[in-house]
Amino acid sequence: MSEEKLVRKSIRSLRKTFDMKVATIEEAQGICNMKVDELMRSLQTFELDISDRSEEKNKSITFVSNTNE
């Protein structure tokens, strides 16, 4: 199976949260020239960024005081 076909199949199997990243990849690099390992690294980086942002948001919420006077 060709790299392009594997990349396309991988992209189709992704959750909706990756739609924004897939659109960026399609516009910037093009799927035709991308290798599967490049796609996976890019998606892993994106997922880690989302996770980090989520943790930061939870941390800031944790430190909010809800005292009633």
C-alpha positions as CSV (number, residue, x, y, z in Angstrom):
1,M,0.0,0.0,0.0
2,S,1.4,3.4,-0.8
3,E,2.3,6.0,1.8
4,E,-0.3,8.4,0.5
5,K,-3.1,5.8,0.8
6,L,-1.9,5.0,4.4
7,V,-1.9,8.7,5.3
8,R,-5.4,9.2,3.9
9,K,-6.7,6.1,5.8
10,S,-5.1,7.3,9.0
11,I,-6.6,10.8,8.6
12,R,-10.1,9.4,8.0
13,S,-9.9,7.3,11.2
14,L,-9.2,10.3,13.4
15,R,-11.6,11.9,16.0
16,K,-13.2,15.2,15.3
17,T,-10.7,17.0,17.6
18,F,-8.1,16.5,15.0
19,D,-10.1,18.2,12.1
20,M,-8.3,21.5,12.6
21,K,-4.9,19.9,12.5
22,V,-5.8,17.8,9.4
23,A,-6.9,20.9,7.6
24,T,-3.7,22.6,8.4
25,I,-1.6,19.6,7.2
26,E,-3.6,19.4,4.0
27,E,-3.1,23.1,3.2
28,A,0.5,23.5,4.3
29,Q,2.2,20.2,3.4
30,G,-0.2,18.3,1.3
31,I,-1.0,14.7,1.9
32,C,0.6,13.4,-1.3
33,N,4.1,14.2,0.0
34,M,3.6,13.2,3.6
35,K,5.0,10.0,5.1
36,V,3.0,8.1,7.8
37,D,5.7,8.6,10.5
38,E,5.6,12.4,9.8
39,L,1.8,12.4,10.2
40,M,2.0,10.5,13.4
41,R,4.6,12.8,14.9
42,S,2.6,15.8,13.9
43,L,-0.6,14.4,15.4
44,Q,1.2,13.4,18.6
45,T,2.6,16.9,19.1
46,F,-0.9,18.3,18.5
47,E,-2.4,15.9,21.0
48,L,0.2,16.8,23.6
49,D,-0.4,20.5,23.1
50,I,-4.1,20.0,23.6
51,S,-3.5,18.0,26.7
52,D,-1.1,20.7,28.1
53,R,-3.7,23.4,27.5
54,S,-6.4,21.4,29.2
55,E,-4.2,20.8,32.2
56,E,-3.3,24.5,32.5
57,K,-7.0,25.4,32.3
58,N,-7.8,22.9,35.1
59,K,-5.0,24.2,37.2
60,S,-6.2,27.8,37.0
61,I,-9.7,26.7,37.9
62,T,-8.3,24.8,40.9
63,F,-6.9,27.9,42.4
64,V,-10.0,30.0,42.1
65,S,-11.5,30.9,45.5
66,N,-15.2,30.5,46.0
67,T,-15.5,32.0,49.5
68,N,-18.9,33.5,50.5
69,E,-18.8,36.4,52.8
